Amino acid sequence: MKKVIIGSRGSDLALWQATFVKAELQKLNCEVEIKIIQTQGDKIQHLSFDKLEGKGFFTKEIEDALLNGSIDLAVHSHKDLETTPPSGLKISCVSERANPADVLLINKSAIDENAKWSLKEGAVVGTSSARRKSLALKFRADVSINDLRGNVPTRIDKLRQGNYDAILLAKAGVDRLKLDLSEFKEVVLDPAEFVPAPAQGALGLQIRNEDEELHELLQKMNFPEVQKRIKLERKILNLLDGGCQLPLGVYCNENNDLYVSFADGLGNECISLHYVVKDFEGMAERVIVDLNQSKVG
């Protein structure tokens, strides 16, 4: 097979992900190169996610490079992808899922072991995710939420500098970067309660529809069971016509327990639903009906 050119954002985490996929492809005797592509989300650091226009602000430039043939494969955090792919592209392969949970990192000065999540009353919590904001306020209405942008090490540095009492991050990203967090208290939040973003913890490998040779190769790296559960999570997101700025958490675990958390706008009450999925067909539509009924109720 010809050399495969991987397109990736330039953050530490994105490059970890691209390098991981590169190593897996090299095990299959592929020659691989990584090409760094800057996205809108990388360029605009002063706005929170919900202030950015449109969807796909961490993926569009990479998908454009795929479509024009300057790269062959895009490695994405699956949760960043739009649920309706651009014409001509498809997700060929889904990685094994890392820990899907969110983690709360707390400065030692803000610890209160008697409080929920060991976080002191009135703490300032950093996140720019609408989902994390709504869930944090659901369980800790006393905290203040301040926007937090930047790559994972940058966000942790802002916590270290005392700009926040605590910050919310994806556990998978922290684990992949093998960061030393010993100076903070690390609280892994139960994904059944603090519901992760759809597809959080998994990588999505995107190619051109017509690239059958690469598609066949990538099936050797695919995890079909993870793919099935993520497809359900992302279909719920799609039916709500949302991107990663929507206050929605959806998580289907290995036992097919499905957890959903949705706030119809920031500041509104979070609706929480739980199902045991017997049949994946039609399940997403059932969730939407139940969410609509809950809003009416």
N, C-alpha and C positions, 0 to 999 in steps of 0.2 A: 504494500500500500504506500502511496505517496506520503510525504511529510504532512503531519497534521498541525495546523497553526491554531492555537488556543487564544481566544480573546478574553481579557480579564481587566477588571478595574485594578487600580494600582495600590489599593490599601493593603495593609499587612494581612488582613483576613482573606481578602479576595485572592491575593497571591498565594496564600497557604492553600486555598481551595484549588486554584489552577495548578499549582505544583503537585498537589495530591493526585489530581486527575492525570497530569503528565506522567507521574511515576507508574500509575496503573496502566496507562497505554504503553509505556515502555516495556512493562512486563509482557505485553502482547506483541512485542517486537516492532513497535511503531517508532518512527522518528518524529519528535514533537518539539515545537517551539512555542513560547508564550509571547504574545503581543499585548502591551498595556494600552488600554483605551480609557480616556477620561470621559465621564458621564456628566449630565446636568447636575445630578445629585452631589457629585464630587466638587463641582465648580461653585455651587451656591451653598455656602455654609452658614449664612447669617439668618436663614429662615427655618422655621420648624416645618416638618413634613406636611402638615395640614395647610400650610400657606403656599406650598409649591403647586403650580398649575399642572393639571393633567395627571397622567399615570405613567409608570415606567421610567421614572427619572433616574433610576440606577441601571437601566437596561437598554434604553432606546439606541444610544450610539453604538453599543456592542451589537445589537440586532441589525442595525444598518450595515455594519461591517460584515456581518454574516451574509446579508442579502447581496452586497456588492462583491462578495468573493474574496475580500482581503483577509478574512479568517475562515476557518473551517468548522470551528467548534467554540461555543460560548459556555463558560462555566458560571452559573449563577447560584446565589443563595435562592433556593426555590421560592421562598416567601416574597422575594422582591419582584417576581415575574407577574406581568399582567395575566389574567385568567383567560383572555382571548388573545392567542398568539398572532403576531403579524402574518399576513398571507405569505406563504412560502417557507415558513419555519415550523419546527415541531420540537417538543421535548422527547428526545430519543431514549434517554436513560435517567433513572433516579438513583441516587446513592443510598447506601445504608443510612438510617437516620441516627444522628447523634442525639444526645439528651435534648429534648424539645423544650425544656422548662426555661423560664426566665429566672434570673438571679438578682438579688438585691445586695449590693455592696454598700456597707455602712462604715463610715468613719468611726473609729473607736470612741470618740467624744460624743457620738450620737446614739450609743447603745443603751437600751433599757430592756433588760432580760424579762421584765414583767409585762411588756407591751407586745402586741401582735408583731411578728417578724423581728422582735427585739429592737424595734426602732422607736426612739424617744417621741414623745408627744410634740406635735407642731413642727416636725422635721421638714427640711427643704429637700425634695426629691427631684432628681434630674432625669428627664426623658422627653423626647419629642414625638413619641409614638402615641397616637390618639387612643389605641387599645390599652396601652400600659397606663396612661393617664386615667382613663375611666375606671379601670380595675383597681388601681391604687386608691382612688377616692371612694370606691365602693366599700373597701375593707378598712380604709384609714381616712375618714372624712376630715380628720384634724390636720393632715399634712398639707404643705404647699407644693405645687408642681411648677418647676421652672424648666424651660426648654433646654435641651442638651444635644448638640450636634458634634460631628467629627467621627473619625474612625475609633475603634475600640481603645487603643492605647491613649489617644487624645482625651477621650471621655474619662478614662480612669485618672489621667493626670489632673483633669479639672476637679475631680473628687479629692484627690490628694492635696490640691492647693486650697481646699476648704471652700470652694464655690458652692458645694452642696453637702448636705449631711449624708446623703445616700444616692445611689444611681441605680437604674434598672437596665439590665443588659440580657442578651441571649446567652444562656449557659454554654451552648455549643461553640459560640465564637470565642468565649473566654477559654474554654478547654482546648480548642484547636491551637490557640496561640501560646499555650503553656505559660501564662503570665504568673508572676509571683504576686499573690494577693494577700500575703500573710499579715500585712499592716491593717487590713480591713476585716470586718466580720462579713462572711459570705453566707447568705441565706438563700438556699434554693427553694423557689416557690412551687408549691404543689400544682402541677398542670391541670388537675381536676378542678381546682379552685381559681387559680390565676391562669386562665386558659391562654395557651400560646397562639401566635399568629398561624393561619393555615400554612402548612408545609414547613414550619420552623424546625431547623435542625437537619434538613435534607438539602442536597445539591441537585439542581436540575441541569442536565447537559443538553444543550440546544444545537440543532444542526439544520441545514437546508432540507426541505422535503425530499428533494431528488437524490440526495447523497446516500444511496442505498448501501454502498460498500462500508461507509463509516457507521451507518445505522446497525448493520449486522455485527460489526466489531463491538459496538457499544453494548449490545445485548449481553455480552459476556460479563459486563460490569453492572448490569441492571438488577434491582431488587423489586420484583413484581409485587410482593405483599405491601411494601412501603408505598409503591406507586399507586396501588389500589386505594389505600387509605388517604393518601395525599390528594388523589383525584376527587374523592368525596369532599374533603375539607375545602378544596379550591372551587368546587362546583357551588358550594354554599356561598362563598365569596362572590363568585360570578353572578349568581342569581340575585344578589343584593347590589349588583353593579358597583362593586367597590374595588379600590386599590389598597395599598398597604397603609393609607392614611385613614381607613375606615375603623371605627372602634369595635372591631370584631375579633373574637378569639374562637378558633375551631380546632379541636384536637381529637383524633381517633387513635386510641392506643392499641397495643398488640392483642388485647382481648376483645377488640371491637367495641369498647366503651367510647361513645362519642360525647364530647363536652362542647357546649356552645355558650359563648357570652357575647352579648350585643347591646350597645348603647346607641339609641337612635339620635345621635348627636351628642357632642361633648357636654357634660354637665347633667345629662338625663340619666335616669336610673338604668342600671345594667340588668338585662334579662339573662337569666342563667337556665340552661336546659341540659338534660342528660338522657342519653338513650343507650340501649344495648342493640347494636346493629345486627339484625338477622339477615337482611337482604339489602345489599348496597344499591340495588336498582330502585330509584324513586325516593331514596332516603333524603337527599338534599332538598327535594321539593316538599317533603313532609316537614322538614325543619323550617322552611320559609313560611309555610302555613301556620305552624305553631308560633313562630316569632310574630307574625302579623296579628294572630289572635291575642298574644300576650300584650302587644302594644295597645290593642283596642281595650283589653281588660284593664 
